[in-house]
Amino acid sequence: MSGLAEKTCFNIRLKLRKAGATSRIKAVTPKEANFDLQEISWLPYLAGGVLSKTNIKKTEDGRYFNPES
């Protein structure tokens, strides 16, 4: 992963942890996690895309969580 991708992934995981999004049941929307526009634009890649090794998961209804938190 590039430096920008790593930093963005770290910030997303931190915000998910702060929001308590540690499981599918506790998943939150990008707005609830307080993601900025750059983080939102990276979500498709980090949650199921090319860089999906991050373990950030997306639910069917567009919420996100990180079980590693």
N, C-alpha and C positions, 0 to 999 in steps of 0.2 A: 504494500500500500504506500502511496505517496505521503509526504509530510502533511499536506492539507487534508487528505482523507483520514489519516490517523488522528489528527487534531479534531476534526469534525466528529469522527466516531467517538472519541473520548468524551467530547462535550455532550453528544447525544446520550451516551451511556450514563454520564453523570446526571443529566436532567431526568432520565428515566428512573434512576435510583432515588433521586430527591422526590420524585412524584410517587414513589412506591410501586412502580410498574414492574413487578418481579414475576408475574405470571399472566396467563391469558385472561384470568378473571379480573386481575388488577390493572390490565392494560389501559393506556390513556391515549387521548387524541393528541396530535401535535400542538394544538392550542393549550390543552391542559398541561403539557410538559413544558410549555413556554419555549418551543423551538423557534429560532429565527429563520429567515427565508433561506439562508444558505444550508442550514441543517435540514429543513424540509426538502430542499432539492436533492439532498444526498440520500434521503430515506429509501427511495426505490432501489438504490444500489446496495445499501447496507442491510436491507431487510429483504433478502430473497433475490437480489440481483447478482451481478458479477462478483461483488465483494462480500457475499453473504456469509463468509466465514466468521463474521463478527458476532453471531448468535443473537442479533437484534431480530425480533420476530414481529410480523404484522398479522393482525387478526382479519377475519373476513369483512368486518365492518370498519376497517381503516384505523384501528387503534394499534399502539405499539407497546412492546414490553421487552425486557432483557432478563432472562431467567438467571443470568450469572450475577446479578446485582446482590 
